[in-house]
Amino acid sequence: MRIGIDVRYLSHGLVGGVHTYIAHFVPALIDLAEQHHIFLYADTKRPFELQNLPNHVAIRYLPWHNPLSSVQHDLFMQRQLTQDRLDVMHYPANYGFAPSQTKTVITLHDAINVMPLHEIIRGHPKNPRTIALMSYLHYCTVAAIRHADLLLTVSAHARREIIHYSTFASDRIVPVPHAPTPDLQRIIDSKILSQVRQRHHISTSFVLADALKNPAVLVRAWRQLSETIRANQRIVFFARRPDVLPIIHEAVNAGHAQLLIRPSRADLIALYSMAEAFVFPSWIEGFGIPILEAMTCGAPVIASDRGALPEVVGDAGLLIDAEDDIQLARHLTRVLDTPAISQQLREQGFVRAAQFSWRNTAQSILDSYKRVVSQRSELPKAGYGNRQGM
């Protein structure tokens, strides 16, 4: 096969879940696809992240001059793709437009871009730039999947949501999960752990949590714990930005918690490794990468039963309703008071996390390419329409 992949996320200096997905499945797929020709389409905004590529891989650089260059490439990459005579083109960042003679695979990470526009905008900042960006991504995604041959997504939950908000053929939506990144491992070196504690002024045992993922239910649950637990434990919240909810500052001021803003990746891995538990009561997740990170590093997991989190946790963690502080307090008491339960969850987490790998993800993606290329050319493209109106 002649395989094309839009990898512009790897030449923009970006971070986040989509970047992580592309940065890890592409090298794994390159290793698996030695018998195929792979064409990577980057641009010249930043230096391309992947180096020392093998002979069966070619890079096509698209000139980048300003933000409008990205729009131009979104809409008019077909000329370059046609010259490369691709069998299949993969757009791993929610949308893309391939030539009519080329099979198209799109990774739609969740249903957000195909929801009705008023639902997408609801709950987000209403400044003109945000609305314009959301509208652009919405209309590009809707137009792109109208002509796609196959959609990949990250979980069975995301697949159900896409089916709910669209009429894309359900048998052409395939869940392919993420995996832990190679830098994740349980840190046991006491010197490294001690340095991280000193750097962040952590003097007690602690429960780790993301400050942006429904922290209020954890603070409410914490108030219900025994005085003994609260005297010997703290909540360590981490956040990628400082604008957290007031309840976190209340917990900090009460001496129940501390807040770390943008800890380094290495420090976060050490925090996962030291945590008595990782609590992730998120309202909604298309996948839930932090759960995999915590289990890989040996933190017992307590998570909500919303979105895709039960798929990721499996039987390796404890689940609660996202707003059930009473049940969360019970689970915390069990984990923090009973070493046998904590150790069992830790061991189950190691086993569960090991079931996810980027090689497995890449193999499923490669299988999807083979599937669409083997389809007869006269098969119609899967349709798209919004059941709830646009």
C-alpha positions as CSV (number, residue, x, y, z in Angstrom):
1,M,0.0,0.0,0.0
2,R,0.9,3.6,-0.4
3,I,-0.1,5.2,2.9
4,G,-0.4,8.9,3.6
5,I,-0.6,10.4,7.1
6,D,-1.2,14.1,8.0
7,V,1.4,14.7,10.7
8,R,1.3,18.5,10.9
9,Y,0.8,18.2,14.6
10,L,4.5,17.1,14.8
11,S,5.7,20.3,13.1
12,H,3.7,22.9,15.1
13,G,5.3,22.6,18.6
14,L,1.9,21.5,20.0
15,V,1.1,19.5,23.1
16,G,-2.0,17.7,24.3
17,G,-3.8,14.4,23.6
18,V,-3.9,14.6,19.8
19,H,-0.2,15.4,19.6
20,T,0.6,12.5,22.0
21,Y,-1.5,10.1,19.8
22,I,0.2,11.1,16.5
23,A,3.7,11.3,18.1
24,H,3.5,7.7,19.3
25,F,1.3,5.7,16.9
26,V,3.2,7.0,13.8
27,P,6.7,5.6,14.8
28,A,5.0,2.3,15.9
29,L,3.2,2.1,12.6
30,I,6.4,2.8,10.6
31,D,8.0,-0.2,12.4
32,L,5.1,-2.4,11.5
33,A,4.7,-1.3,7.9
34,E,8.1,-2.1,6.4
35,Q,6.4,-3.7,3.4
36,H,4.4,-0.5,2.6
37,H,5.3,3.0,1.3
38,I,4.5,5.7,3.9
39,F,4.2,9.4,3.1
40,L,4.2,11.9,6.0
41,Y,2.7,15.4,5.3
42,A,4.2,18.0,7.6
43,D,4.7,21.7,7.2
44,T,7.6,24.1,7.9
45,K,6.2,26.0,10.9
46,R,8.6,24.2,13.3
47,P,11.3,21.6,12.9
48,F,9.7,18.1,12.4
49,E,9.8,16.0,15.5
50,L,10.6,12.6,14.0
51,Q,14.2,11.9,12.9
52,N,16.2,9.1,11.3
53,L,13.2,7.7,9.3
54,P,13.7,4.5,7.4
55,N,13.8,4.2,3.6
56,H,10.1,3.2,3.2
57,V,9.1,6.6,4.6
58,A,9.1,9.9,2.7
59,I,8.3,13.4,4.2
60,R,6.4,16.0,2.2
61,Y,6.9,19.5,3.6
62,L,4.1,22.0,3.0
63,P,5.2,25.7,3.2
64,W,3.9,27.6,6.2
65,H,4.0,31.4,6.3
66,N,1.2,32.4,8.7
67,P,-1.9,30.9,10.3
68,L,-3.8,31.1,7.0
69,S,-1.3,28.6,5.6
70,S,-2.8,25.9,7.9
71,V,-6.3,26.7,6.5
72,Q,-4.9,26.5,3.0
73,H,-3.3,23.1,3.7
74,D,-6.5,21.9,5.4
75,L,-8.5,22.6,2.2
76,F,-6.0,22.1,-0.6
77,M,-3.6,19.3,0.2
78,Q,-5.1,17.2,-2.5
79,R,-2.7,18.2,-5.2
80,Q,0.3,16.8,-3.3
81,L,-1.6,13.7,-2.3
82,T,-2.6,13.0,-6.0
83,Q,1.0,13.3,-7.1
84,D,2.0,10.6,-4.5
85,R,-0.7,8.2,-5.9
86,L,-1.9,7.2,-2.4
87,D,-4.1,4.2,-1.7
88,V,-5.2,5.5,1.6
89,M,-4.9,8.8,3.5
90,H,-5.1,9.0,7.3
91,Y,-6.1,12.3,9.0
92,P,-5.5,11.6,12.7
93,A,-6.7,15.1,14.0
94,N,-10.5,14.9,13.4
95,Y,-10.8,16.0,9.7
96,G,-9.1,16.2,6.3
97,F,-9.9,16.1,2.6
98,A,-8.3,13.5,0.3
99,P,-8.6,13.2,-3.5
100,S,-11.7,11.3,-4.6
101,Q,-9.6,8.3,-5.8
102,T,-7.9,7.9,-2.4
103,K,-9.5,6.0,0.5
104,T,-9.9,8.2,3.6
105,V,-9.5,7.2,7.2
106,I,-10.1,9.9,9.9
107,T,-9.5,9.6,13.6
108,L,-12.3,11.5,15.3
109,H,-11.2,11.6,18.9
110,D,-14.6,12.4,20.3
111,A,-18.0,13.7,19.2
112,I,-17.4,17.4,20.1
113,N,-16.8,18.6,16.5
114,V,-19.9,16.9,15.1
115,M,-22.3,18.0,17.8
116,P,-24.8,20.9,16.9
117,L,-22.8,24.1,16.8
118,H,-24.8,25.7,19.6
119,E,-24.0,22.8,21.9
120,I,-20.3,23.0,21.0
121,I,-20.2,26.7,21.9
122,R,-22.3,26.4,25.1
123,G,-20.1,26.4,28.2
124,H,-17.0,27.8,26.5
125,P,-15.7,31.4,26.5
126,K,-17.8,33.4,24.1
127,N,-15.1,35.5,22.6
128,P,-15.0,35.9,18.8
129,R,-11.8,34.0,18.3
130,T,-13.1,30.9,20.2
131,I,-16.4,30.9,18.4
132,A,-14.7,31.3,15.0
133,L,-12.3,28.4,15.8
134,M,-15.0,26.1,17.0
135,S,-17.2,26.9,14.0
136,Y,-14.3,26.2,11.6
137,L,-13.4,22.9,13.2
138,H,-17.1,21.9,13.3
139,Y,-17.8,22.6,9.6
140,C,-14.5,21.1,8.5
141,T,-15.2,17.9,10.5
142,V,-18.8,17.6,9.2
143,A,-17.6,18.1,5.6
144,A,-14.7,15.7,6.0
145,I,-16.5,12.7,7.5
146,R,-19.2,13.0,4.8
147,H,-16.6,11.7,2.4
148,A,-14.7,9.4,4.8
149,D,-14.4,5.6,4.3
150,L,-13.7,4.8,7.9
151,L,-13.6,6.6,11.2
152,L,-11.3,5.6,14.0
153,T,-12.0,6.8,17.6
154,V,-10.4,6.3,21.0
155,S,-13.1,4.3,22.9
156,A,-16.4,2.5,22.7
157,H,-17.9,5.4,24.5
158,A,-16.6,7.9,21.9
159,R,-18.0,5.6,19.2
160,R,-21.5,5.6,20.8
161,E,-21.4,9.4,21.0
162,I,-20.4,9.8,17.4
163,I,-23.2,7.4,16.4
164,H,-25.7,9.5,18.5
165,Y,-24.7,12.8,16.9
166,S,-24.3,11.6,13.3
167,T,-25.6,9.2,10.8
168,F,-22.2,7.9,9.9
169,A,-22.5,4.1,9.3
170,S,-21.9,2.5,12.7
171,D,-20.0,-0.5,11.2
172,R,-17.4,2.0,9.8
173,I,-16.5,3.5,13.2
174,V,-13.8,1.5,14.9
175,P,-12.5,2.2,18.5
176,V,-8.7,2.1,18.8
177,P,-7.4,3.0,22.3
178,H,-4.5,5.1,23.3
179,A,-1.6,3.7,25.3
180,P,0.9,4.8,28.0
181,T,3.8,6.9,26.7
182,P,7.3,5.3,26.8
183,D,8.5,7.7,29.5
184,L,6.0,6.3,32.1
185,Q,7.4,3.9,34.7
186,R,7.1,3.6,38.4
187,I,9.9,5.6,40.1
188,I,11.3,3.7,43.2
189,D,14.6,5.6,43.5
190,S,14.3,7.2,47.0
191,K,16.7,10.0,46.1
192,I,14.6,11.1,43.1
193,L,11.4,10.9,45.1
194,S,12.9,12.9,48.0
195,Q,14.1,15.6,45.6
196,V,10.6,15.9,44.2
197,R,9.1,16.1,47.6
198,Q,11.5,18.8,48.6
199,R,11.0,20.7,45.4
200,H,7.3,20.9,45.9
201,H,7.3,21.1,49.8
202,I,5.4,17.8,50.2
203,S,5.9,16.5,53.7
204,T,3.2,13.9,54.2
205,S,1.6,11.0,52.3
206,F,-0.8,12.2,49.7
207,V,-3.7,11.5,47.3
208,L,-3.0,12.9,43.8
209,A,-5.7,14.6,41.7
210,D,-6.1,16.8,38.6
211,A,-7.4,20.2,39.8
212,L,-9.4,20.8,36.6
213,K,-11.3,17.5,36.7
214,N,-14.2,17.9,39.2
215,P,-12.2,18.7,42.3
216,A,-15.2,19.7,44.4
217,V,-16.4,16.1,44.9
218,L,-12.9,15.1,46.3
219,V,-12.8,18.1,48.7
220,R,-16.3,17.3,49.9
221,A,-15.3,13.6,50.4
222,W,-12.2,14.7,52.2
223,R,-14.2,16.5,54.8
224,Q,-15.9,13.2,55.6
225,L,-12.7,11.2,56.3
226,S,-11.6,10.4,59.8
227,E,-9.4,12.8,61.7
228,T,-6.7,10.3,61.7
229,I,-6.6,10.0,57.9
230,R,-6.8,13.8,57.5
231,A,-4.0,14.3,60.0
232,N,-1.6,12.0,58.0
233,Q,-2.6,12.7,54.4
234,R,-3.1,15.6,52.1
235,I,-4.5,16.1,48.6
236,V,-2.0,17.2,46.0
237,F,-3.8,18.9,43.1
238,F,-1.9,19.5,39.9
239,A,-3.1,21.8,37.1
240,R,-1.9,23.0,33.7
241,R,-3.2,26.5,34.4
242,P,-3.8,28.6,37.5
243,D,-7.5,29.5,37.1
244,V,-8.8,26.7,39.3
245,L,-12.1,26.6,41.2
246,P,-12.3,28.5,44.5
247,I,-13.0,25.2,46.4
248,I,-9.4,24.2,45.8
249,H,-8.1,27.4,47.5
250,E,-10.5,26.7,50.4
251,A,-9.0,23.2,50.8
252,V,-5.5,24.7,50.6
253,N,-6.3,27.3,53.2
254,A,-7.8,24.7,55.5
255,G,-4.6,22.7,55.3
256,H,-6.2,19.8,53.5
257,A,-4.5,20.3,50.1
258,Q,-1.8,21.9,48.1
259,L,-1.8,23.0,44.5
260,L,1.0,22.5,42.0
261,I,0.8,24.5,38.8
262,R,2.4,22.9,35.7
263,P,4.7,20.4,37.4
264,S,7.3,19.0,35.0
265,R,6.6,15.7,33.3
266,A,9.3,14.0,35.3
267,D,7.9,15.4,38.5
268,L,4.4,14.3,37.6
269,I,5.6,10.7,37.0
270,A,7.3,10.8,40.4
271,L,4.1,12.1,42.0
272,Y,2.1,9.3,40.4
273,S,4.7,6.8,41.8
274,M,4.4,8.2,45.3
275,A,0.7,8.8,45.5
276,E,-1.4,6.7,47.9
277,A,-4.2,7.0,45.4
278,F,-5.0,8.8,42.2
279,V,-8.5,10.2,42.2
280,F,-10.0,11.2,38.8
281,P,-13.8,11.9,39.2
282,S,-14.1,13.5,35.8
283,W,-17.5,14.4,34.4
284,I,-16.7,13.2,30.9
285,E,-13.7,11.7,29.1
286,G,-13.4,10.4,25.6
287,F,-10.6,8.1,26.8
288,G,-8.8,9.0,30.1
289,I,-5.1,9.0,29.6
290,P,-4.3,10.1,33.2
291,I,-5.9,6.8,34.4
292,L,-3.4,4.8,32.3
293,E,-0.5,7.0,33.5
294,A,-1.4,6.5,37.2
295,M,-1.8,2.7,36.8
296,T,1.5,2.4,34.9
297,C,3.2,4.2,37.8
298,G,1.6,2.2,40.5
299,A,-1.0,4.5,41.9
300,P,-4.3,2.9,43.1
301,V,-7.1,4.5,41.0
302,I,-10.5,5.8,42.0
303,A,-12.4,7.2,39.1
304,S,-15.8,8.2,38.0
305,D,-18.0,5.9,36.0
306,R,-18.6,8.6,33.3
307,G,-17.6,8.5,29.7
308,A,-14.9,6.0,28.7
309,L,-13.3,5.8,32.1
310,P,-14.8,2.4,33.0
311,E,-13.4,1.0,29.8
312,V,-9.9,2.1,30.7
313,V,-10.1,1.2,34.4
314,G,-11.6,-2.3,33.8
315,D,-11.4,-4.2,37.1
316,A,-8.2,-2.5,38.2
317,G,-9.8,0.4,40.1
318,L,-12.7,1.7,42.1
319,L,-15.5,3.6,40.4
320,I,-18.0,6.2,41.7
321,D,-20.6,8.5,40.3
322,A,-18.9,11.8,39.5
323,E,-20.9,13.6,42.2
324,D,-21.1,10.9,44.9
325,D,-18.8,12.3,47.6
326,I,-20.2,9.7,50.2
327,Q,-19.0,6.7,48.1
328,L,-15.7,8.5,47.3
329,A,-15.1,9.0,51.0
330,R,-15.8,5.2,51.6
331,H,-13.4,4.2,48.8
332,L,-10.7,6.6,50.1
333,T,-11.0,5.2,53.6
334,R,-10.6,1.6,52.2
335,V,-7.5,2.5,50.2
336,L,-5.9,4.7,52.8
337,D,-6.7,2.5,55.8
338,T,-6.1,-1.0,54.3
339,P,-2.7,-1.7,52.8
340,A,-3.9,-5.0,51.4
341,I,-6.5,-3.3,49.3
342,S,-4.1,-0.6,48.2
343,Q,-1.5,-3.2,47.1
344,Q,-4.2,-5.3,45.3
345,L,-5.3,-2.2,43.3
346,R,-1.7,-1.3,42.5
347,E,-1.0,-4.8,41.2
348,Q,-4.2,-4.9,39.2
349,G,-3.3,-1.5,37.7
350,F,0.0,-2.7,36.5
351,V,-1.6,-5.7,34.7
352,R,-4.4,-3.5,33.2
353,A,-2.0,-0.8,31.9
354,A,0.2,-3.4,30.3
355,Q,-2.7,-4.4,28.1
356,F,-2.4,-1.0,26.2
357,S,0.5,-0.5,23.9
358,W,1.3,1.8,21.0
359,R,2.3,-1.2,18.9
360,N,-1.2,-2.7,19.4
361,T,-2.7,0.7,18.6
362,A,-0.6,1.0,15.4
363,Q,-1.5,-2.6,14.4
364,S,-5.2,-1.8,14.6
365,I,-4.7,1.4,12.6
366,L,-2.7,-0.5,9.9
367,D,-5.5,-3.1,9.8
368,S,-7.9,-0.3,9.2
369,Y,-5.9,0.9,6.2
370,K,-6.0,-2.6,4.8
371,R,-9.7,-2.9,5.4
372,V,-10.6,0.3,3.4
373,V,-8.1,-0.4,0.6
374,S,-9.6,-3.9,0.1
375,Q,-13.1,-2.6,-0.2
376,R,-14.5,-2.5,-3.7
377,S,-14.3,0.9,-5.3
378,E,-18.0,1.0,-6.1
379,L,-18.9,0.9,-2.4
380,P,-20.5,4.3,-1.4
381,K,-18.9,6.6,1.0
382,A,-20.4,6.5,4.5
383,G,-22.9,9.3,4.8
384,Y,-23.2,12.1,7.4
385,G,-26.0,14.0,8.9
386,N,-26.8,15.4,12.3
387,R,-29.8,13.8,14.0
388,Q,-30.4,16.7,16.2
389,G,-30.0,19.5,13.7
390,M,-27.2,21.8,12.8
